[in-house]
């Protein structure tokens, strides 16, 4: 049974466990029921789980950075300029001159690839 793996867990083990982290982040009904079942099945794990929850809450931070509309617009404009610049570089790299064929109708014709 999957739950058996938790019998020997310490708080740090819980912090490395994908199911535990998902429970802490999402608190879905399914996850809450799952962890309640673990605590009911192994009451001696309750303190380790609670310690892991405290560690999670104390140490996990999410970036709360927000951009204003003008900052966002400036970033988009800058990215578009960078993309257009790279596109020009790529187009220039793919422009080539074809020569060296022994057939007279191909000699010294310039071929370019345009997107």
C-alpha angles and dihedrals in degrees: 000000000000093000091061090074090072095060093093098033122127123199093272091052089056091052089057093048115103093211092051093048092048089050091051093047103040107022090202119178090247093053093045090052091047094052093043087055090052092050091047092048094046110023090175088069092059095089092047090049091048091049090050090050091052091049090048093050093045097047109031114085129174123214108255094187114140128185123218118235091256092050090049091049091050091051093050091048091049092049092049090052091050092049092049091049092051091046090056090050091051092048091051091049091054094048108098142162118237117214139138101070116135089222111095095217091062101043115118096352113148116227124190133182114221126190 
